[in-house]
Amino acid sequence: MPVVYVKYTCQTVVMTGKFDETIETNEKTIGGLLSELNRNYPGFKDIFITPEHGILNLRTMITIKRVGVTPFGVFDPNTEIRNGDKILFW
């Protein structure tokens, strides 16, 4: 069960009321994590995956910082999340 550190900026701070949080999740992908966050913060997923298209919104960004890897942007909701990932939603 991955434990990830999540940081929020811009509209996601307003939506969550937080700048960051640590989440223990059963989810294995960014898409799954977005669904979990959407249960806690209704509408969260719609910011990043537009309901009418079902793909990541190019006006927002998700970045993952992982130990031993250069930080990278997420373009696929099936991107794997790993224990210790630092994920920025903006």
N, C-alpha and C positions, 0 to 999 in steps of 0.2 A: 504494500500500500504506500504509494509515493507521498512524501511530505514536500510541498512546494511553497516557496515564498512568493507572494503575489504583490505587485506594486500597481497602484492606480494613479492616473493623471487625468486632467481635463474633466470631461463629462462623467467618467467612471468614479471620480472622487465624489462628485455630487450625488450620483446614484447610490453608491455604497455607504457614503458618510465616513469613509476611511481612506487613508493614504496607502496602507499596506495591511497585509494579514498573512499568517501562516495557515495553510490548509492541508489537512490530511485527507486524501481522496482515494476512492476506489477506481477512479477514472484513469485511463491509460493514454488518452489523446487530448489535444487542445480542444477539439470539438466536444468531447465528453466533459472536460472541465468547464467549458462555456455553458453547457447544459446544467451542470451542478450550480454554477454561479447564478444562472438564470432562475433557478428554484429559490435561491436566497435573495436575489435582487431582480424581480420581474422586469423584463425588457433588456437585461444586460446582453444576452446573446444577440438580440436584434441589432445592437450597435455594431457588432463585428461580422455577423453573417446575416445578410439581408434576406428576410423571409421570401420575397418574390423571386430571388435568384438562387438562394441556397449556397452561395459562395462567399468567401471572405470579402468584406468591404474594403476597397482600396483607399478610402478616405480615413481609415483607422489603421492601427498597427499593433501587432503583438510581437514582442521580442523575447527570446529566451537566452539567458546567460547560464551556461553549464560548465562545470569544472572541467578544465582541460580543453575547452572548445571556445573558439572565438564567438562572441554573441551573434545570434542570427535572427533574422525576421522569419515569421511564420506566414506561409502562403497557402498551406493545406491544413484543413481542420483535422486531418488524420495524423498530423505530426505527433510523434510520441512524446509524452512527458515522463521525466525520470525523477527519482528521489533526489532532492537537493536543488532542483531547478529554481532559478529566479526568473519569474515571468512578469513582464511589464505590459500592461494594457493601456494604450493611449490612442 
